């Protein structure tokens, strides 16, 4: 079952019946599957934290290996409007598994009882449903190109509604096994997320600067994206994945629009601004959550921010081909990559210059002392963010001094910096989701 090598219709029919029965047994005093009486191991996944008695885990792992079946199983209900903005527009299976099912750890005797492997399998199934690739796809497989469709986008719209909603911070905190998957899903849709940020509210969005890469692109709404990013920024794993994907996407877009014409420069100006705003939302959420969890300027908060500043390590070993980038995700519970759309099959110039520096530094840092705790105040963390964006700016104009003069006259620096510090980070104060509090 776990390999998903079954007919799509069979998997969906089996899943329908399995969840119908599971719902009847959900939340009872003794779990129907994981208990002292049931000694039947169903799933031979060989996961160190999963003995294998819960058939829902095995089924979800099957979906993680069968993207078409997974997209169908979590399909958006018919009749949904332009965006998913109410729970009645969310697939019943998805609502049950995310909000209602009581997940129980099935770890063997010993450690790992704080980990629900079934939720990890749910995240992997959703990765497959939203990206069109198996959750453990290799960079070589991903190089085949973008597999998103209107149907995969329909699943992603539901994910953004659920985790960007009012209960999003609580859900993410209570479902830590899903954090890396949510970050990877957001990375796969970074172009659509940026498109939603490109307007004023839901007006004036720029499809010219952020074109649709597939038919029936995802629609999240401007507010929906701000809420979703402000939630993902709270967790260091999802923060890293989305930040790395945003960085690569911005670089590729700038490479595709070098400062050789007014049209290109106009597009690059918007691309930098939107990328900075997205980064600001993510970084501000990370700072606020670290302060809320550990105490502002505490040693633990500073350590957490230091870990979050190491997102460039994800770029080590990244592969770009077929209009997508594959970024290895260190520490993932299974072999997996972050899939991010890029503007061209290869990235050069600004991207290669900056990527090279980022990868060299990340590698040096990792080799210097892997056990040394990294500490960073919120002031330093924002400083690094500004410096990253400034490096992008410098790299873009590196060989174009005349274009740089034009940009200086047009106050690009002030605009971009304001997008990160003034708009992006402060969006959370006005409109994003607050940090989670116990």
C-alpha positions as CSV (number, residue, x, y, z in Angstrom):
1,X,0.0,0.0,0.0
2,X,2.7,2.5,1.0
3,X,4.1,2.6,-2.5
4,X,0.8,3.8,-4.0
5,X,1.0,1.4,-6.9
6,X,-2.7,1.0,-7.3
7,X,-5.4,2.3,-9.6
8,X,-6.4,5.9,-8.6
9,X,-10.1,4.9,-8.4
10,X,-9.3,1.9,-6.1
11,X,-7.2,4.1,-3.8
12,X,-10.0,6.7,-3.6
13,X,-12.7,4.1,-3.0
14,X,-10.6,2.4,-0.3
15,X,-9.8,5.8,1.3
16,X,-13.5,6.8,1.4
17,X,-14.5,3.6,3.2
18,X,-11.5,3.7,5.5
19,X,-12.2,7.2,6.7
20,X,-15.9,6.6,7.0
21,X,-15.1,3.8,9.5
22,X,-12.3,5.8,11.2
23,X,-14.7,8.6,11.8
24,X,-17.0,6.3,13.8
25,X,-14.1,5.2,16.0
26,X,-12.4,8.7,16.3
27,X,-11.9,10.2,19.7
28,X,-13.0,7.2,21.8
29,X,-11.2,6.3,25.0
30,X,-9.2,3.5,23.4
31,X,-7.9,4.1,19.9
32,X,-9.3,1.6,17.4
33,X,-5.9,0.9,15.9
34,X,-3.2,1.7,18.4
35,X,-3.9,-0.2,21.7
36,X,-2.5,-3.0,23.8
37,X,-4.8,-5.6,22.3
38,X,-4.1,-4.9,18.6
39,X,-0.8,-6.6,17.8
40,X,-1.3,-6.6,14.0
41,X,1.3,-4.6,12.2
42,X,-0.2,-3.3,8.9
43,X,2.3,-0.9,7.6
44,X,5.9,-2.0,6.9
45,X,7.1,1.6,6.3
46,X,10.1,0.9,8.5
47,X,9.8,4.3,10.1
48,X,11.7,4.4,13.5
49,X,8.7,6.2,15.1
50,X,5.9,4.1,13.6
51,X,5.2,0.5,14.5
52,X,2.6,0.3,11.7
53,X,-0.8,-0.4,13.3
54,X,-2.7,2.6,11.9
55,X,-4.1,1.9,8.4
56,X,-4.8,5.6,7.9
57,X,-1.0,6.2,8.0
58,X,-0.4,3.5,5.4
59,X,-3.1,4.9,3.2
60,X,-1.8,8.5,3.4
61,X,1.7,7.2,2.6
62,X,0.2,5.6,-0.5
63,X,-1.2,8.9,-1.5
64,X,2.2,10.5,-1.0
65,X,3.5,8.2,-3.7
66,X,0.5,8.6,-6.0
67,X,0.0,12.3,-6.8
68,X,-3.0,11.9,-9.1
69,X,-4.9,9.8,-6.5
70,X,-4.0,12.3,-3.8
71,X,-5.2,15.3,-5.8
72,X,-8.5,13.5,-6.4
73,X,-8.9,12.5,-2.7
74,X,-8.4,16.0,-1.5
75,X,-10.2,17.7,-4.4
76,X,-11.8,21.0,-3.9
77,X,-15.6,20.7,-3.8
78,X,-17.5,22.0,-6.8
79,X,-19.1,25.4,-6.7
80,X,-16.3,27.2,-4.9
81,X,-15.9,30.9,-5.8
82,X,-12.8,32.8,-6.8
83,X,-11.0,31.8,-3.6
84,X,-11.7,29.3,-0.7
85,X,-13.0,31.6,2.0
86,X,-15.3,29.4,4.1
87,X,-15.1,25.9,5.6
88,X,-18.0,24.6,3.4
89,X,-15.6,25.0,0.5
90,X,-13.1,22.6,2.0
91,X,-12.9,18.8,1.2
92,X,-14.5,16.7,3.9
93,X,-11.5,14.3,4.0
94,X,-9.1,17.2,4.5
95,X,-11.2,18.9,7.2
96,X,-11.5,15.6,9.1
97,X,-7.8,14.7,8.9
98,X,-6.6,18.3,9.7
99,X,-9.1,19.4,12.3
100,X,-11.0,16.5,13.7
101,X,-9.0,13.3,13.8
102,X,-7.3,12.4,17.0
103,X,-3.8,11.3,16.0
104,X,-2.0,8.8,18.3
105,X,1.7,8.0,18.3
106,X,2.4,4.5,17.2
107,X,6.1,4.5,18.2
108,X,7.5,1.3,19.6
109,X,8.7,1.0,23.1
110,X,11.3,3.6,23.8
111,X,11.5,7.1,22.3
112,X,9.4,8.9,19.7
113,X,6.0,9.0,21.5
114,X,5.7,12.7,21.0
115,X,5.7,12.2,17.2
116,X,2.5,11.2,15.3
117,X,3.8,9.6,12.1
118,X,0.3,9.7,10.6
119,X,0.4,13.4,10.5
120,X,3.8,13.3,8.8
121,X,2.2,11.0,6.2
122,X,-0.7,13.5,5.9
123,X,1.7,16.3,5.1
124,X,3.5,14.2,2.5
125,X,0.2,13.2,0.9
126,X,-0.7,16.9,0.6
127,X,2.7,17.7,-0.9
128,X,1.9,15.1,-3.6
129,X,-1.6,16.5,-4.1
130,X,-0.5,20.1,-4.5
131,X,2.8,19.7,-6.5
132,X,1.9,16.8,-8.8
133,X,5.1,15.0,-7.7
134,X,5.6,12.1,-5.2
135,X,6.6,13.5,-1.8
136,X,10.0,11.9,-2.0
137,X,10.7,13.0,-5.6
138,X,14.4,13.4,-6.5
139,X,15.9,16.5,-8.1
140,X,16.2,14.4,-11.3
141,X,12.5,13.7,-11.3
142,X,11.5,17.3,-10.5
143,X,13.7,18.5,-13.4
144,X,11.0,17.3,-15.8
145,X,9.2,20.5,-15.1
146,X,6.1,22.1,-13.4
147,X,3.3,19.6,-12.8
148,X,0.8,22.0,-11.2
149,X,-2.7,22.1,-12.6
150,X,-6.0,23.7,-11.8
151,X,-6.8,20.6,-9.7
152,X,-3.6,20.7,-7.7
153,X,-4.1,24.5,-7.2
154,X,-7.6,23.7,-5.8
155,X,-6.0,21.6,-3.1
156,X,-3.5,24.3,-2.3
157,X,-6.2,26.9,-2.0
158,X,-7.8,24.8,0.7
159,X,-4.5,24.4,2.6
160,X,-4.0,28.1,2.6
161,X,-7.5,28.7,3.9
162,X,-7.1,26.2,6.7
163,X,-3.6,27.2,7.9
164,X,-4.0,30.9,7.2
165,X,-7.2,31.0,9.1
166,X,-7.8,32.2,12.7
167,X,-6.9,28.7,14.1
168,X,-3.8,28.5,11.9
169,X,-1.2,29.3,14.6
170,X,-2.7,26.8,17.0
171,X,-3.0,24.1,14.3
172,X,0.6,24.6,13.2
173,X,1.9,24.5,16.8
174,X,-0.2,21.4,17.5
175,X,0.9,19.6,14.3
176,X,4.6,20.1,14.2
177,X,5.0,17.1,11.9
178,X,3.3,19.1,9.1
179,X,5.5,22.2,9.3
180,X,8.1,21.0,6.8
181,X,5.4,19.9,4.3
182,X,3.6,23.2,4.6
183,X,6.8,25.1,3.9
184,X,7.4,22.9,0.8
185,X,3.9,23.4,-0.5
186,X,4.2,27.2,-0.1
187,X,7.5,27.1,-1.9
188,X,5.9,25.3,-4.8
189,X,3.4,28.1,-5.1
190,X,5.6,31.0,-4.4
191,X,4.9,32.6,-7.8
192,X,1.1,32.6,-7.1
193,X,1.7,33.8,-3.6
194,X,3.8,36.7,-4.9
195,X,1.2,37.5,-7.5
196,X,-1.4,38.0,-4.8
197,X,0.9,40.4,-2.9
198,X,1.6,42.5,-6.1
199,X,-1.6,44.6,-5.9
200,X,-3.3,46.9,-3.5
201,X,-5.5,44.5,-1.6
202,X,-7.2,42.6,-4.3
203,X,-6.9,45.3,-6.8
204,X,-4.2,46.0,-9.5
205,X,-2.4,42.6,-9.2
206,X,0.2,42.4,-11.8
207,X,0.0,39.2,-14.0
208,X,2.6,40.8,-16.3
209,X,5.3,40.7,-13.6
210,X,4.0,37.5,-12.1
211,X,2.6,35.5,-14.9
212,X,0.5,32.3,-14.5
213,X,2.7,29.2,-15.1
214,X,-0.2,26.8,-15.6
215,X,-3.9,26.9,-16.4
216,X,-6.2,27.8,-13.6
217,X,-3.6,29.2,-11.3
218,X,-4.3,29.2,-7.6
219,X,-6.2,32.1,-6.1
220,X,-5.6,32.9,-2.5
221,X,-6.6,36.5,-2.1
222,X,-4.2,39.2,-0.8
223,X,-5.4,38.8,2.8
224,X,-5.2,35.0,2.5
225,X,-1.5,35.2,1.5
226,X,-0.6,37.6,4.3
227,X,-2.3,35.4,6.8
228,X,-0.8,32.2,5.5
229,X,2.8,33.6,5.3
230,X,2.4,35.1,8.8
231,X,1.5,31.6,10.1
232,X,4.3,29.7,8.3
233,X,6.9,32.3,9.4
234,X,6.2,31.2,13.0
235,X,7.8,27.8,12.6
236,X,11.6,27.7,11.9
237,X,11.2,24.7,9.4
238,X,8.4,26.2,7.3
239,X,10.1,29.6,7.6
240,X,13.3,28.2,6.1
241,X,11.6,26.4,3.2
242,X,9.5,29.4,2.1
243,X,12.3,31.9,2.5
244,X,14.7,29.7,0.4
245,X,12.0,29.3,-2.3
246,X,11.3,33.0,-2.3
247,X,14.9,33.8,-2.6
248,X,15.5,31.5,-5.6
249,X,12.3,32.7,-7.3
250,X,13.2,36.4,-7.0
251,X,16.7,35.7,-8.3
252,X,15.4,33.8,-11.3
253,X,12.9,36.6,-12.1
254,X,15.6,39.2,-12.0
255,X,17.8,37.1,-14.2
256,X,14.9,36.9,-16.7
257,X,14.6,40.7,-16.6
258,X,18.2,42.2,-16.7
259,X,18.5,46.0,-16.5
260,X,18.9,46.4,-20.2
261,X,15.5,48.2,-21.0
262,X,12.9,50.3,-19.2
263,X,10.4,47.5,-19.4
264,X,12.7,45.1,-17.7
265,X,13.6,47.6,-15.0
266,X,10.0,48.3,-14.3
267,X,9.3,44.6,-13.8
268,X,12.5,44.1,-11.7
269,X,11.4,47.0,-9.4
270,X,8.1,45.3,-8.7
271,X,9.7,41.9,-8.3
272,X,12.2,43.2,-5.7
273,X,9.5,45.0,-3.8
274,X,7.1,42.0,-3.6
275,X,9.9,39.6,-2.7
276,X,11.0,42.0,0.1
277,X,7.4,42.3,1.4
278,X,7.0,38.5,1.5
279,X,10.3,38.1,3.3
280,X,9.3,40.8,5.8
281,X,6.1,39.0,6.7
282,X,8.0,35.8,7.2
283,X,10.8,37.3,9.2
284,X,8.5,39.4,11.4
285,X,6.5,36.3,12.3
286,X,9.6,34.4,13.2
287,X,10.9,37.2,15.5
288,X,7.5,37.6,17.2
289,X,7.0,33.8,17.7
290,X,10.5,33.4,19.1
291,X,9.9,36.3,21.6
292,X,6.5,34.8,22.5
293,X,7.7,31.3,23.0
294,X,11.0,32.0,24.8
295,X,10.8,35.6,26.0
296,X,12.0,38.6,24.1
297,X,15.8,38.8,23.8
298,X,16.3,35.7,25.8
299,X,19.1,33.3,25.0
300,X,16.7,30.7,23.7
301,X,14.9,33.2,21.5
302,X,18.3,34.4,20.1
303,X,19.3,30.8,19.4
304,X,16.0,30.2,17.6
305,X,16.6,33.2,15.4
306,X,20.2,32.1,14.7
307,X,18.8,28.8,13.4
308,X,16.3,30.6,11.2
309,X,19.0,32.7,9.7
310,X,20.7,29.6,8.4
311,X,18.1,29.1,5.6
312,X,20.8,29.5,3.0
313,X,22.1,26.0,3.8
314,X,19.0,24.7,2.0
315,X,20.5,26.1,-1.2
316,X,23.5,23.7,-1.0
317,X,23.0,21.1,-3.7
318,X,20.1,22.9,-5.3
319,X,19.3,22.0,-8.9
320,X,17.6,24.2,-11.5
321,X,16.1,22.7,-14.6
322,X,12.8,22.5,-16.4
323,X,11.6,25.8,-15.0
324,X,11.7,24.5,-11.4
325,X,14.3,24.4,-8.6
326,X,15.0,21.5,-6.3
327,X,16.3,22.4,-2.9
328,X,17.3,19.5,-0.5
329,X,15.6,19.8,2.9
330,X,18.0,18.8,5.6
331,X,16.5,17.1,8.6
332,X,13.3,16.0,6.8
333,X,11.7,12.8,8.0
334,X,12.1,11.4,4.5
335,X,14.1,12.0,1.4
336,X,12.5,15.1,-0.1
337,X,13.2,18.4,-1.8
338,X,11.6,21.8,-1.8
339,X,10.2,22.5,-5.3
340,X,10.2,26.1,-6.3
341,X,9.2,27.6,-9.7
342,X,11.8,29.7,-11.4
343,X,11.5,32.0,-14.4
344,X,13.8,30.1,-16.7
345,X,15.3,26.6,-17.1
346,X,18.7,27.9,-16.0
347,X,19.6,30.8,-13.8
348,X,22.8,32.8,-14.4
349,X,24.3,36.3,-13.7
350,X,22.7,37.7,-10.5
351,X,21.4,34.4,-9.4
352,X,24.6,32.4,-9.8
353,X,26.7,35.2,-8.2
354,X,24.5,35.4,-5.1
355,X,23.9,31.6,-4.9
356,X,27.6,30.9,-5.1
357,X,28.3,33.3,-2.2
358,X,25.3,31.9,-0.2
359,X,26.4,28.3,-0.7
360,X,30.0,28.9,0.1
361,X,29.1,30.7,3.3
362,X,26.6,28.1,4.4
363,X,29.1,25.4,3.8
364,X,31.8,27.2,5.7
365,X,29.5,27.9,8.6
366,X,28.5,24.2,8.7
367,X,32.1,23.1,8.7
368,X,33.3,25.6,11.2
369,X,31.6,24.1,14.2
370,X,28.3,22.2,13.7
371,X,27.8,22.0,17.5
372,X,28.2,25.7,18.3
373,X,24.9,27.3,19.2
374,X,24.1,30.2,16.8
375,X,22.7,33.2,18.6
376,X,21.2,36.3,17.0
377,X,19.1,39.2,18.4
378,X,16.0,40.3,16.6
379,X,17.9,43.5,15.7
380,X,20.6,41.4,14.0
381,X,18.0,39.1,12.4
382,X,16.3,42.0,10.7
383,X,19.8,43.3,9.8
384,X,20.6,40.1,8.0
385,X,17.3,40.3,6.2
386,X,18.1,43.8,4.9
387,X,21.6,42.7,4.0
388,X,20.2,39.8,2.0
389,X,17.9,42.1,0.0
390,X,20.7,44.6,-0.5
391,X,22.9,41.8,-1.9
392,X,20.2,41.0,-4.4
393,X,20.1,44.7,-5.4
394,X,23.8,45.0,-5.8
395,X,24.0,41.7,-7.8
396,X,21.3,42.9,-10.2
397,X,23.1,46.1,-11.1
398,X,26.6,44.7,-10.8
399,X,27.5,45.2,-14.5
400,X,25.0,48.0,-15.3
401,X,26.2,51.3,-13.6
402,X,24.0,53.5,-15.7
403,X,20.9,51.5,-14.8
404,X,21.9,51.7,-11.1
405,X,22.0,55.5,-11.4
406,X,18.4,55.4,-12.8
407,X,17.3,53.2,-10.0
408,X,18.9,55.5,-7.4
409,X,17.1,58.4,-8.9
410,X,13.8,56.4,-8.7
411,X,14.5,55.6,-5.1
412,X,14.5,51.8,-5.5
413,X,16.5,51.3,-2.4
414,X,14.1,53.2,-0.2
415,X,11.1,51.4,-1.7
416,X,12.6,47.9,-1.4
417,X,13.8,48.5,2.2
418,X,10.4,49.9,3.1
419,X,8.7,46.9,1.5
420,X,10.7,44.6,3.9
421,X,10.7,46.7,7.1
422,X,7.8,49.0,6.6
423,X,5.2,47.0,4.7
424,X,6.2,43.4,5.1
425,X,7.0,43.2,8.8
426,X,4.3,45.6,9.8
427,X,1.6,43.8,7.8
428,X,1.4,41.4,10.7
429,X,0.7,44.2,13.2
430,X,-2.4,45.2,11.2
431,X,-3.5,42.2,9.3
432,X,-1.5,39.0,9.7
433,X,-2.0,36.3,12.3
434,X,-0.5,36.9,15.8
435,X,2.1,34.5,17.3
436,X,0.8,31.4,19.0
437,X,0.5,31.5,22.8
438,X,0.1,28.5,25.1
